[in-house]
Amino acid sequence: MDRINNWKPVFDVFEVRLSSWKVNTLSMGGRVVINRSILESLPNYYFSLYRAPSKVIMELEKLIRRFFWGGSNGASKMH
């Protein structure tokens, strides 16, 4: 599990979850709850079994931050 390609299922789960939520309709508090309860707990199973490369952790945190601040894949927003 030392290659980034092996972590593709985790990224796929993140993409599926994030695509089902509409950022514009959620309040800041709602986004905090989703981040803490769901997004930050999704990779825990994989992290308990394997040591993740730092690039994987940075990319997952990047997806969480982008969702929290309301950006999309194509555009970034100032926070």
PDB file as gemmi writes it, atoms N, CA and C in Angstrom:
CRYST1    1.000    1.000    1.000  90.00  90.00  90.00 P 1                      
ATOM      1  N   MET A   1       0.819  -1.205   0.000  1.00  0.00           N  
ATOM      2  CA  MET A   1       0.000   0.000   0.000  1.00  0.00           C  
ATOM      3  C   MET A   1       0.855   1.257   0.000  1.00  0.00           C  
ATOM      4  N   ASP A   2       2.062   1.153  -0.505  1.00  0.00           N  
ATOM      5  CA  ASP A   2       2.928   2.326  -0.524  1.00  0.00           C  
ATOM      6  C   ASP A   2       2.773   3.151  -1.791  1.00  0.00           C  
ATOM      7  N   ARG A   3       1.950   2.700  -2.719  1.00  0.00           N  
ATOM      8  CA  ARG A   3       1.698   3.466  -3.944  1.00  0.00           C  
ATOM      9  C   ARG A   3       0.367   4.205  -3.838  1.00  0.00           C  
ATOM     10  N   ILE A   4       0.336   5.342  -4.465  1.00  0.00           N  
ATOM     11  CA  ILE A   4      -0.869   6.172  -4.417  1.00  0.00           C  
ATOM     12  C   ILE A   4      -2.019   5.501  -5.158  1.00  0.00           C  
ATOM     13  N   ASN A   5      -1.724   4.755  -6.199  1.00  0.00           N  
ATOM     14  CA  ASN A   5      -2.780   4.072  -6.964  1.00  0.00           C  
ATOM     15  C   ASN A   5      -3.536   3.051  -6.126  1.00  0.00           C  
ATOM     16  N   ASN A   6      -2.896   2.490  -5.117  1.00  0.00           N  
ATOM     17  CA  ASN A   6      -3.568   1.508  -4.263  1.00  0.00           C  
ATOM     18  C   ASN A   6      -4.625   2.151  -3.376  1.00  0.00           C  
ATOM     19  N   TRP A   7      -4.570   3.437  -3.198  1.00  0.00           N  
ATOM     20  CA  TRP A   7      -5.524   4.165  -2.355  1.00  0.00           C  
ATOM     21  C   TRP A   7      -6.694   4.709  -3.163  1.00  0.00           C  
ATOM     22  N   LYS A   8      -6.815   4.319  -4.417  1.00  0.00           N  
ATOM     23  CA  LYS A   8      -7.894   4.790  -5.286  1.00  0.00           C  
ATOM     24  C   LYS A   8      -9.284   4.499  -4.713  1.00  0.00           C  
ATOM     25  N   PRO A   9      -9.542   3.335  -4.080  1.00  0.00           N  
ATOM     26  CA  PRO A   9     -10.890   3.109  -3.516  1.00  0.00           C  
ATOM     27  C   PRO A   9     -11.282   4.142  -2.458  1.00  0.00           C  
ATOM     28  N   VAL A  10     -10.329   4.607  -1.685  1.00  0.00           N  
ATOM     29  CA  VAL A  10     -10.627   5.631  -0.675  1.00  0.00           C  
ATOM     30  C   VAL A  10     -11.009   6.935  -1.357  1.00  0.00           C  
ATOM     31  N   PHE A  11     -10.275   7.314  -2.393  1.00  0.00           N  
ATOM     32  CA  PHE A  11     -10.602   8.529  -3.132  1.00  0.00           C  
ATOM     33  C   PHE A  11     -11.956   8.404  -3.820  1.00  0.00           C  
ATOM     34  N   ASP A  12     -12.275   7.210  -4.319  1.00  0.00           N  
ATOM     35  CA  ASP A  12     -13.575   6.993  -4.961  1.00  0.00           C  
ATOM     36  C   ASP A  12     -14.720   7.165  -3.968  1.00  0.00           C  
ATOM     37  N   VAL A  13     -14.550   6.652  -2.754  1.00  0.00           N  
ATOM     38  CA  VAL A  13     -15.582   6.810  -1.723  1.00  0.00           C  
ATOM     39  C   VAL A  13     -15.772   8.283  -1.392  1.00  0.00           C  
ATOM     40  N   PHE A  14     -14.667   9.026  -1.286  1.00  0.00           N  
ATOM     41  CA  PHE A  14     -14.755  10.459  -1.028  1.00  0.00           C  
ATOM     42  C   PHE A  14     -15.517  11.161  -2.143  1.00  0.00           C  
ATOM     43  N   GLU A  15     -15.200  10.853  -3.392  1.00  0.00           N  
ATOM     44  CA  GLU A  15     -15.858  11.501  -4.520  1.00  0.00           C  
ATOM     45  C   GLU A  15     -17.353  11.202  -4.548  1.00  0.00           C  
ATOM     46  N   VAL A  16     -17.730   9.973  -4.253  1.00  0.00           N  
ATOM     47  CA  VAL A  16     -19.149   9.601  -4.245  1.00  0.00           C  
ATOM     48  C   VAL A  16     -19.888  10.356  -3.147  1.00  0.00           C  
ATOM     49  N   ARG A  17     -19.287  10.402  -1.956  1.00  0.00           N  
ATOM     50  CA  ARG A  17     -19.932  11.103  -0.847  1.00  0.00           C  
ATOM     51  C   ARG A  17     -20.035  12.598  -1.120  1.00  0.00           C  
ATOM     52  N   LEU A  18     -18.974  13.186  -1.627  1.00  0.00           N  
ATOM     53  CA  LEU A  18     -18.981  14.624  -1.860  1.00  0.00           C  
ATOM     54  C   LEU A  18     -19.917  15.013  -2.999  1.00  0.00           C  
ATOM     55  N   SER A  19     -20.095  14.140  -3.979  1.00  0.00           N  
ATOM     56  CA  SER A  19     -20.976  14.478  -5.100  1.00  0.00           C  
ATOM     57  C   SER A  19     -22.445  14.449  -4.686  1.00  0.00           C  
ATOM     58  N   SER A  20     -22.766  13.732  -3.612  1.00  0.00           N  
ATOM     59  CA  SER A  20     -24.164  13.655  -3.198  1.00  0.00           C  
ATOM     60  C   SER A  20     -24.605  14.855  -2.357  1.00  0.00           C  
ATOM     61  N   TRP A  21     -23.662  15.618  -1.816  1.00  0.00           N  
ATOM     62  CA  TRP A  21     -23.995  16.778  -0.996  1.00  0.00           C  
ATOM     63  C   TRP A  21     -23.813  18.057  -1.800  1.00  0.00           C  
ATOM     64  N   LYS A  22     -24.720  18.970  -1.637  1.00  0.00           N  
ATOM     65  CA  LYS A  22     -24.648  20.266  -2.299  1.00  0.00           C  
ATOM     66  C   LYS A  22     -24.077  21.284  -1.322  1.00  0.00           C  
ATOM     67  N   VAL A  23     -22.929  21.819  -1.631  1.00  0.00           N  
ATOM     68  CA  VAL A  23     -22.237  22.738  -0.723  1.00  0.00           C  
ATOM     69  C   VAL A  23     -23.029  24.021  -0.534  1.00  0.00           C  
ATOM     70  N   ASN A  24     -23.647  24.493  -1.594  1.00  0.00           N  
ATOM     71  CA  ASN A  24     -24.351  25.774  -1.512  1.00  0.00           C  
ATOM     72  C   ASN A  24     -25.581  25.717  -0.610  1.00  0.00           C  
ATOM     73  N   THR A  25     -26.162  24.540  -0.438  1.00  0.00           N  
ATOM     74  CA  THR A  25     -27.364  24.436   0.383  1.00  0.00           C  
ATOM     75  C   THR A  25     -27.069  24.152   1.852  1.00  0.00           C  
ATOM     76  N   LEU A  26     -25.815  23.839   2.171  1.00  0.00           N  
ATOM     77  CA  LEU A  26     -25.441  23.549   3.557  1.00  0.00           C  
ATOM     78  C   LEU A  26     -24.889  24.789   4.239  1.00  0.00           C  
ATOM     79  N   SER A  27     -25.219  24.945   5.498  1.00  0.00           N  
ATOM     80  CA  SER A  27     -24.641  26.051   6.267  1.00  0.00           C  
ATOM     81  C   SER A  27     -23.210  25.687   6.659  1.00  0.00           C  
ATOM     82  N   MET A  28     -22.497  26.653   7.208  1.00  0.00           N  
ATOM     83  CA  MET A  28     -21.129  26.409   7.657  1.00  0.00           C  
ATOM     84  C   MET A  28     -21.121  25.345   8.759  1.00  0.00           C  
ATOM     85  N   GLY A  29     -22.084  25.380   9.656  1.00  0.00           N  
ATOM     86  CA  GLY A  29     -22.188  24.384  10.714  1.00  0.00           C  
ATOM     87  C   GLY A  29     -22.454  22.988  10.163  1.00  0.00           C  
ATOM     88  N   GLY A  30     -23.287  22.907   9.144  1.00  0.00           N  
ATOM     89  CA  GLY A  30     -23.570  21.621   8.511  1.00  0.00           C  
ATOM     90  C   GLY A  30     -22.339  21.029   7.862  1.00  0.00           C  
ATOM     91  N   ARG A  31     -21.541  21.881   7.240  1.00  0.00           N  
ATOM     92  CA  ARG A  31     -20.302  21.407   6.623  1.00  0.00           C  
ATOM     93  C   ARG A  31     -19.300  20.941   7.671  1.00  0.00           C  
ATOM     94  N   VAL A  32     -19.265  21.619   8.825  1.00  0.00           N  
ATOM     95  CA  VAL A  32     -18.372  21.196   9.915  1.00  0.00           C  
ATOM     96  C   VAL A  32     -18.779  19.818  10.410  1.00  0.00           C  
ATOM     97  N   VAL A  33     -20.072  19.600  10.590  1.00  0.00           N  
ATOM     98  CA  VAL A  33     -20.560  18.305  11.070  1.00  0.00           C  
ATOM     99  C   VAL A  33     -20.235  17.204  10.065  1.00  0.00           C  
ATOM    100  N   ILE A  34     -20.447  17.454   8.781  1.00  0.00           N  
ATOM    101  CA  ILE A  34     -20.137  16.459   7.757  1.00  0.00           C  
ATOM    102  C   ILE A  34     -18.644  16.169   7.737  1.00  0.00           C  
ATOM    103  N   ASN A  35     -17.821  17.205   7.840  1.00  0.00           N  
ATOM    104  CA  ASN A  35     -16.374  16.996   7.840  1.00  0.00           C  
ATOM    105  C   ASN A  35     -15.939  16.138   9.013  1.00  0.00           C  
ATOM    106  N   ARG A  36     -16.401  16.484  10.187  1.00  0.00           N  
ATOM    107  CA  ARG A  36     -15.939  15.777  11.385  1.00  0.00           C  
ATOM    108  C   ARG A  36     -16.504  14.378  11.492  1.00  0.00           C  
ATOM    109  N   SER A  37     -17.775  14.204  11.217  1.00  0.00           N  
ATOM    110  CA  SER A  37     -18.399  12.907  11.466  1.00  0.00           C  
ATOM    111  C   SER A  37     -18.218  11.916  10.320  1.00  0.00           C  
ATOM    112  N   ILE A  38     -18.173  12.395   9.104  1.00  0.00           N  
ATOM    113  CA  ILE A  38     -18.159  11.467   7.981  1.00  0.00           C  
ATOM    114  C   ILE A  38     -16.830  11.462   7.238  1.00  0.00           C  
ATOM    115  N   LEU A  39     -16.417  12.603   6.741  1.00  0.00           N  
ATOM    116  CA  LEU A  39     -15.238  12.626   5.882  1.00  0.00           C  
ATOM    117  C   LEU A  39     -13.952  12.270   6.610  1.00  0.00           C  
ATOM    118  N   GLU A  40     -13.811  12.710   7.841  1.00  0.00           N  
ATOM    119  CA  GLU A  40     -12.582  12.405   8.562  1.00  0.00           C  
ATOM    120  C   GLU A  40     -12.562  10.981   9.092  1.00  0.00           C  
ATOM    121  N   SER A  41     -13.713  10.316   9.142  1.00  0.00           N  
ATOM    122  CA  SER A  41     -13.741   8.941   9.632  1.00  0.00           C  
ATOM    123  C   SER A  41     -13.722   7.906   8.508  1.00  0.00           C  
ATOM    124  N   LEU A  42     -13.947   8.308   7.274  1.00  0.00           N  
ATOM    125  CA  LEU A  42     -13.964   7.346   6.169  1.00  0.00           C  
ATOM    126  C   LEU A  42     -12.643   6.578   6.006  1.00  0.00           C  
ATOM    127  N   PRO A  43     -11.501   7.222   5.994  1.00  0.00           N  
ATOM    128  CA  PRO A  43     -10.267   6.458   5.758  1.00  0.00           C  
ATOM    129  C   PRO A  43      -9.700   5.778   7.004  1.00  0.00           C  
ATOM    130  N   ASN A  44     -10.369   5.845   8.143  1.00  0.00           N  
ATOM    131  CA  ASN A  44      -9.830   5.265   9.376  1.00  0.00           C  
ATOM    132  C   ASN A  44      -9.563   3.768   9.253  1.00  0.00           C  
ATOM    133  N   TYR A  45     -10.409   3.046   8.580  1.00  0.00           N  
ATOM    134  CA  TYR A  45     -10.195   1.611   8.422  1.00  0.00           C  
ATOM    135  C   TYR A  45      -8.893   1.336   7.677  1.00  0.00           C  
ATOM    136  N   TYR A  46      -8.694   2.026   6.561  1.00  0.00           N  
ATOM    137  CA  TYR A  46      -7.467   1.835   5.794  1.00  0.00           C  
ATOM    138  C   TYR A  46      -6.243   2.287   6.575  1.00  0.00           C  
ATOM    139  N   PHE A  47      -6.383   3.395   7.309  1.00  0.00           N  
ATOM    140  CA  PHE A  47      -5.255   3.896   8.092  1.00  0.00           C  
ATOM    141  C   PHE A  47      -4.910   2.951   9.232  1.00  0.00           C  
ATOM    142  N   SER A  48      -5.885   2.200   9.728  1.00  0.00           N  
ATOM    143  CA  SER A  48      -5.590   1.260  10.805  1.00  0.00           C  
ATOM    144  C   SER A  48      -4.860   0.018  10.280  1.00  0.00           C  
ATOM    145  N   LEU A  49      -5.025  -0.287   9.007  1.00  0.00           N  
ATOM    146  CA  LEU A  49      -4.367  -1.459   8.429  1.00  0.00           C  
ATOM    147  C   LEU A  49      -3.021  -1.138   7.791  1.00  0.00           C  
ATOM    148  N   TYR A  50      -2.945   0.007   7.126  1.00  0.00           N  
ATOM    149  CA  TYR A  50      -1.756   0.342   6.336  1.00  0.00           C  
ATOM    150  C   TYR A  50      -1.267   1.741   6.694  1.00  0.00           C  
ATOM    151  N   ARG A  51       0.000   1.922   6.515  1.00  0.00           N  
ATOM    152  CA  ARG A  51       0.569   3.252   6.686  1.00  0.00           C  
ATOM    153  C   ARG A  51       0.411   4.007   5.365  1.00  0.00           C  
ATOM    154  N   ALA A  52      -0.244   5.141   5.429  1.00  0.00           N  
ATOM    155  CA  ALA A  52      -0.544   5.901   4.209  1.00  0.00           C  
ATOM    156  C   ALA A  52       0.628   6.799   3.848  1.00  0.00           C  
ATOM    157  N   PRO A  53       0.926   6.910   2.557  1.00  0.00           N  
ATOM    158  CA  PRO A  53       1.937   7.882   2.130  1.00  0.00           C  
ATOM    159  C   PRO A  53       1.453   9.302   2.417  1.00  0.00           C  
ATOM    160  N   SER A  54       2.386  10.196   2.635  1.00  0.00           N  
ATOM    161  CA  SER A  54       2.014  11.576   2.967  1.00  0.00           C  
ATOM    162  C   SER A  54       1.245  12.241   1.831  1.00  0.00           C  
ATOM    163  N   LYS A  55       1.511  11.870   0.598  1.00  0.00           N  
ATOM    164  CA  LYS A  55       0.794  12.431  -0.557  1.00  0.00           C  
ATOM    165  C   LYS A  55      -0.696  12.078  -0.492  1.00  0.00           C  
ATOM    166  N   VAL A  56      -1.015  10.865  -0.063  1.00  0.00           N  
ATOM    167  CA  VAL A  56      -2.410  10.438   0.053  1.00  0.00           C  
ATOM    168  C   VAL A  56      -3.116  11.261   1.124  1.00  0.00           C  
ATOM    169  N   ILE A  57      -2.471  11.430   2.261  1.00  0.00           N  
ATOM    170  CA  ILE A  57      -3.065  12.207   3.345  1.00  0.00           C  
ATOM    171  C   ILE A  57      -3.276  13.648   2.917  1.00  0.00           C  
ATOM    172  N   MET A  58      -2.305  14.221   2.230  1.00  0.00           N  
ATOM    173  CA  MET A  58      -2.445  15.608   1.769  1.00  0.00           C  
ATOM    174  C   MET A  58      -3.585  15.753   0.774  1.00  0.00           C  
ATOM    175  N   GLU A  59      -3.745  14.795  -0.124  1.00  0.00           N  
ATOM    176  CA  GLU A  59      -4.824  14.862  -1.115  1.00  0.00           C  
ATOM    177  C   GLU A  59      -6.199  14.708  -0.463  1.00  0.00           C  
ATOM    178  N   LEU A  60      -6.313  13.818   0.527  1.00  0.00           N  
ATOM    179  CA  LEU A  60      -7.590  13.659   1.223  1.00  0.00           C  
ATOM    180  C   LEU A  60      -7.946  14.923   2.004  1.00  0.00           C  
ATOM    181  N   GLU A  61      -6.953  15.525   2.655  1.00  0.00           N  
ATOM    182  CA  GLU A  61      -7.204  16.776   3.363  1.00  0.00           C  
ATOM    183  C   GLU A  61      -7.559  17.900   2.398  1.00  0.00           C  
ATOM    184  N   LYS A  62      -6.977  17.868   1.230  1.00  0.00           N  
ATOM    185  CA  LYS A  62      -7.296  18.864   0.205  1.00  0.00           C  
ATOM    186  C   LYS A  62      -8.757  18.757  -0.226  1.00  0.00           C  
ATOM    187  N   LEU A  63      -9.251  17.516  -0.396  1.00  0.00           N  
ATOM    188  CA  LEU A  63     -10.656  17.320  -0.751  1.00  0.00           C  
ATOM    189  C   LEU A  63     -11.584  17.808   0.362  1.00  0.00           C  
ATOM    190  N   ILE A  64     -11.210  17.544   1.611  1.00  0.00           N  
ATOM    191  CA  ILE A  64     -12.024  17.983   2.741  1.00  0.00           C  
ATOM    192  C   ILE A  64     -12.052  19.501   2.817  1.00  0.00           C  
ATOM    193  N   ARG A  65     -10.900  20.142   2.664  1.00  0.00           N  
ATOM    194  CA  ARG A  65     -10.854  21.612   2.713  1.00  0.00           C  
ATOM    195  C   ARG A  65     -11.646  22.235   1.576  1.00  0.00           C  
ATOM    196  N   ARG A  66     -11.526  21.663   0.389  1.00  0.00           N  
ATOM    197  CA  ARG A  66     -12.259  22.208  -0.766  1.00  0.00           C  
ATOM    198  C   ARG A  66     -13.762  22.119  -0.544  1.00  0.00           C  
ATOM    199  N   PHE A  67     -14.229  20.996   0.021  1.00  0.00           N  
ATOM    200  CA  PHE A  67     -15.652  20.858   0.320  1.00  0.00           C  
ATOM    201  C   PHE A  67     -16.078  21.866   1.377  1.00  0.00           C  
ATOM    202  N   PHE A  68     -15.282  22.020   2.426  1.00  0.00           N  
ATOM    203  CA  PHE A  68     -15.650  22.907   3.522  1.00  0.00           C  
ATOM    204  C   PHE A  68     -15.776  24.352   3.059  1.00  0.00           C  
ATOM    205  N   TRP A  69     -14.868  24.820   2.255  1.00  0.00           N  
ATOM    206  CA  TRP A  69     -14.888  26.213   1.817  1.00  0.00           C  
ATOM    207  C   TRP A  69     -15.725  26.434   0.573  1.00  0.00           C  
ATOM    208  N   GLY A  70     -16.345  25.399   0.026  1.00  0.00           N  
ATOM    209  CA  GLY A  70     -17.308  25.577  -1.055  1.00  0.00           C  
ATOM    210  C   GLY A  70     -16.725  25.621  -2.433  1.00  0.00           C  
ATOM    211  N   GLY A  71     -15.496  25.202  -2.622  1.00  0.00           N  
ATOM    212  CA  GLY A  71     -14.900  25.193  -3.942  1.00  0.00           C  
ATOM    213  C   GLY A  71     -15.265  23.945  -4.697  1.00  0.00           C  
ATOM    214  N   SER A  72     -15.003  23.946  -5.984  1.00  0.00           N  
ATOM    215  CA  SER A  72     -15.241  22.779  -6.801  1.00  0.00           C  
ATOM    216  C   SER A  72     -13.903  22.312  -7.371  1.00  0.00           C  
ATOM    217  N   ASN A  73     -13.940  21.249  -8.172  1.00  0.00           N  
ATOM    218  CA  ASN A  73     -12.702  20.736  -8.742  1.00  0.00           C  
ATOM    219  C   ASN A  73     -12.068  21.727  -9.709  1.00  0.00           C  
ATOM    220  N   GLY A  74     -12.885  22.480 -10.413  1.00  0.00           N  
ATOM    221  CA  GLY A  74     -12.363  23.401 -11.406  1.00  0.00           C  
ATOM    222  C   GLY A  74     -11.944  24.745 -10.857  1.00  0.00           C  
ATOM    223  N   ALA A  75     -12.562  25.186  -9.800  1.00  0.00           N  
ATOM    224  CA  ALA A  75     -12.298  26.528  -9.284  1.00  0.00           C  
ATOM    225  C   ALA A  75     -11.966  26.467  -7.798  1.00  0.00           C  
ATOM    226  N   SER A  76     -11.077  27.329  -7.405  1.00  0.00           N  
ATOM    227  CA  SER A  76     -10.754  27.417  -5.980  1.00  0.00           C  
ATOM    228  C   SER A  76     -11.347  28.702  -5.421  1.00  0.00           C  
ATOM    229  N   LYS A  77     -11.635  28.701  -4.133  1.00  0.00           N  
ATOM    230  CA  LYS A  77     -12.211  29.868  -3.477  1.00  0.00           C  
ATOM    231  C   LYS A  77     -11.270  30.358  -2.405  1.00  0.00           C  
ATOM    232  N   MET A  78     -11.330  31.624  -2.146  1.00  0.00           N  
ATOM    233  CA  MET A  78     -10.517  32.221  -1.088  1.00  0.00           C  
ATOM    234  C   MET A  78     -11.167  31.931   0.250  1.00  0.00           C  
ATOM    235  N   HIS A  79     -10.389  31.545   1.231  1.00  0.00           N  
ATOM    236  CA  HIS A  79     -10.952  31.305   2.562  1.00  0.00           C  
ATOM    237  C   HIS A  79     -10.319  32.226   3.586  1.00  0.00           C  
TER     238      HIS A  79                                                      
END                                                                             
